[in-house]
C-alpha cells in the first residue's frame, strides 16, 4: 500500500468534490464522474449512492484502477473495497464534511452505499 503525502491528503480532504475516472479493460480512462470525497485517518474514500449497482462503481471493478483530480491534485489510484471496520470512520467523515446538506448526506450513509465504499490509494 502506498500512502498519500501530507499535502495531497490535506488537499483531497478539503476538496468539496473530486473527479474520478476508472480504467476500462483496455487501459483507457472512462469519462470522469464528479463525487464527494472524504478523509478518515490517513485514507481517502468515496461511495456510490446507488451502491455496488451504480454505473461508476461497476466501472471501477474492471481493473480496480483509475485517476482522480481535485484541488490541483491529479493522481493515478487503485480502488480497494473498504472493510466494514472502516465504515464508522467514513460515516463520521461524511456527516462532518457534508452534514450541511441534510437532505442529501443520508443517502451516502445507507447500507447500500456503505457496501460500495472504496479506499483510494495512490499508485
N, C-alpha and C positions, 0 to 999 in steps of 0.2 A: 504494500500500500504506500502510495506517495502522499505526503501531506501538503496542504496549502501553505504558502508562505504567509506571514502575518499581514502584509499589505493587501494581498489578494483576498484573504479571508475577511478582512475588515471591509473591503470594497464590496464583496459579494453580500455580506451581511447587511450592509447599508442600502444596497440597491432595492428599489421598490419591486422591480421585476427583472427577469433575465430572459434572454432569447436562447432557446435550446434547439439544436439541430442534431438529429440522430443519424447514424450511418445506415445506409441501405446495405443489403448483402454484397453489392458490387463495390462498396467502399465510398461511394459518393454520398454527400450530405443531403438530407431532406430539407425542405424549406423550414426556416425557424418558426417555433411556436413561442409566444410570449407567455410567461407564467410567473407566479410568485415563487420566491426562494427564501429559505430560512437557514440560519446557522444554529446548531446545537452543539455546544462544546467547540471543538476544532473541526467540525464536519459541516458540510453543506448538503441540504436536502431539497427535493421537490416532490410534489404529489400530484396525482391526477384526480380531479373532482369526480370523474367518471370511473375511477378505479382502474383495474387492470384491463377493462374493456375500452378504455379511452384510446382514441387513434394515436396520439403522440406516444403514449405509454407503450402500446403494441410495437411502434416503430423502434423504441429503444431496445426491444428484446431480440431483434435480428442479429445484432453484433455486440450489443452492450457497450457501444462506443459512440461518441459524438463530439459536439463542440458547444460551448456556452459563451455568451457575451453579456456583460453587464458592467456599467460604470467604468468602461475603459479596459476591463479585463476580458481578454479573449483567450480561451483555454480549451484544448482538447481534453476530453474527460472520458472516464469509464463509468458506467452506470452499474451500481451494486444495489441489490434489494436490501433494504434495511430490515433488521430483525424486530420482532415485537418488543424486545427490551429497549429499542431506540424510540419507539412511538411516543412515550410520555414526554420526553425531551423535545421532540419535534412538535407535538401538540402544543406544548407550552410556548415554543418559539413562534408558532403561527398565531396563537392567541395574543402574545405580546406585540408582535410586529404588525399584525393586520386586524387586531381586535376592534379598531375604529370602523371597520367595515362589518358591523354586527350581522347584517342580513346575509353576508357572503361567507365570512370566515367559517361558520359552522359547517359549510359544505366540504371543507378540507379536513374536518375532524370526525367524519363518519368512518365506520368500519370499512366501507368500500374504498374510501380514499386512503385510509391507513395502509391497506393491503398493497397499494401502489407506491409506497414511499421508496424513493430512490436516493441513495447516497451518491453524491458526485465526487469523484476522486480525480485529481489531475493526472495526466499521463504524458 
